[in-house]
Amino acid sequence: MPLVASSSSREWPVLCMAGPICRAPERLHVETITYGLFSMRLYKGKIGAIAEEIIATLTKEGDIEVDSPPEARLDIEAVLKEYLRLERSIIDEAKNRMEIQGLGYSHLSQVKNQVAKEHGYPGAEETLPYLLDQLLNILFYSNNVGEIFSGDSDLRRKIAAILRKQMEVDTELDREVRSKIRNLQEGTTTFDVEYAKVMKQIKQRKGLT
């Protein structure tokens, strides 16, 4: 699929283990990457699998040494869960603005990006580099990771491959699914279950399965 990549220096707020936002000790270099008509979407139900695969892959390939794999996985899960909490708050604020301004559902993506930009958080195209920065940060500062043997670029490449595999979503299909379940609250188990159900139905109807 076509790849468009641009690099920029961006100082993201870092998602802390305890919940509040803290600042990274130095400016992080990130890449903004867009894959054709695909975007990134994190499901609550996939957090455990993503965390397990990241720790297992990096440990097996000698990139890191962990003192306690279960605790290291919980560190990764905490970052991903905090990202979902942040995304939920942005969506809620976007919907409130849309209601006040009398905007239809088709404006949600645009308003979400505007809210995210105002608060200094990533837009839709920056989800992957943002998560990579957060995950690398927790690996370097976690008490459950004893040693890190690989450089940032190698860690970033391997974690990115895992995130893409677990999170990549066809943008057009995603838009169609969301239009059919817009009465449900995003970020809830009900939303995730219904999203997967409707996505499957649409793919079957279009002959994509």
N, C-alpha and C positions, 0 to 999 in steps of 0.2 A: 504494500500500500504506500502511497506517497507520503514522504516525511518532510515536514517543514520545521526547522529548529533555529532558534535564536538564543543567544546568550546575553545575560545581563546580571549585574550585581544587585542583589536585593536583600534588604535586612528584614527577614520575617520575624514576627513575634514567635517565640519558642513555646510549645505546649509543654508545661511542666507536669511531672508525675502526680503532684498533689492537686492539680486542677487549675490554679491561677496561671496567668501568662507571665513568663519571665523573658529576659532578653539574652540572646546568644552573646558569648564573650567577644565575638568578632564578626565582621560582615561576611556573609556566606555567598559563594558564587553559585548561581543556579542556571538551569537551562529551561526555557519554555519550549515544550514540544507538543505539536499537534499532529495526530495521525489521521490524515484523510477525513472521513466522515465518522471517526470514532472519538469518544470522549471517555472520561474516567468516572466511575461511580463506585463508591464504597458501600457495601451492604453490611448491616450490623451482624447478620448471620455468618458472614465470611471472615470476621475479624480473627477468630480463633485459628482458623485454617491458615490465614495469611501469616500470623505471628509464628505459628509452628513451623511453617515452611521456611520463613526467613532465618530463624535460629538454626533449624536443622541443616539448611543448605550452607550457611556461612560456617557452621561448625565442621561439617563433613569435609568441606573444601579447604579447611585450614585458614580461613580468614579471621576467625575469632576463637577465643577459648572462653567458655562460660563456666562459672563456678556452680550455678544451679540453673539448668535448662528451663524448668518450670517457672522459676522466678524471672528469668530473662524473657520468656514468652509473655509473662504478665506485663513487663515493662513495655514491650511492643504493643500489646493490646491496649494499654492505658493511653498511649499516643493516638492510636486509631480511634478509640472511643471519645477522646477529647476532641478530635477533629470532627466527628459526627455531631457532638454537642455544639461545637462552634458553627457547623453548617446549619444545624437546626435553628440556632438563634438568628442567623442571617436570613434564612427562609421566612421565619416568623416576622421579622422586621420588614422584609420585602412585601409580604402579604398584607401587613398593616398599612403600608404606604399605598399599595395598590387599591385597597378598600377606600382609603381616604380620598385618593385621586380618581376613583371610579374607573380604574383600568381593568381590562379583561385578563384572563389567565395567560394569554399569549405573550404578555409583557413580563411574566415572572422571571425568565432568564435574564432579561435586560436589567430589571430592577435589582435582582440578586447581585449581579456584577457591580452595580452602582453602590449598593450597601457594603459589599465586601471591600471595594476600593476605598470608600470613605473611612473604614475601620482599619485599613492597612493589611487586609487579608487577601488571599489569592482568589482570582476569578476562575471561571470554568477551565480555561486553557492552562492554568498554572497549578492545578491540583497535584499532578505528579511531582514536579520539582519541589513543591511545598512539603509534601509528605516525605520525600526523600531527605530533605533537610532536617525535619523533625525526627525521623527514624535514625539518621546518622548521629544526631545530637544525643539521643538517649543511649545509643550504643557506646559512645565515647564517655558518657558521664554516669552510666549505670554501675552500681556497686556489684551487680550480678554478672558483669562481663569482666573477666580477669585480664585478658590480653587481646589486643587488636593487631594483627600481623599485616593486613592489607591496607593500601592507601584508599583515600576517599573515592577516587574514580572507579576502582574495582568494586568497592562495596556498593556504590551508587548504581553501577551497571547491573549487578546481580539482584539487588533489591528491586530495581525498576522492572526487571523482567518478570519477577514474581507479582508485583503490583499490576502490571499490564495484563498478565494472564488472568488475574482474579477480578479486575475492575473494568476492563475495556467494554464499552457499550456502543452499539451503533446509534449515532445521534438521531437519525430519522426515526428509527424504531422507538427509541427512548421518548421522543417527543409525542409520538402517537400513543404510547402506553400511558404516559402521564396525563394526556388529555382525557383518557377514559377513566382514570381513578383520581381525578383532581379533588374529589370530595373527601379523600382520605388524608390523614396527617402524615406527611413524610417524616421518616425517622422512627416510625413505630413498627412493631412486628406485623401488624395488620397490613400496613402499606407494603412492606417487603414481600409478604406472602402473596398479596394481590398483584403486585407488580410482576413477580415471577410468573404467576398464573396467566395474566393478560399477555405478557411478552411471549409466552409459549404458544398461546392461541393465535397471536398475530403472525408469528413465524410459520406456524403450520398453514395458516391461510395463504401466506405468500409463498409457500413451498421452500422455506429456508431451513427446514430441519431434515 
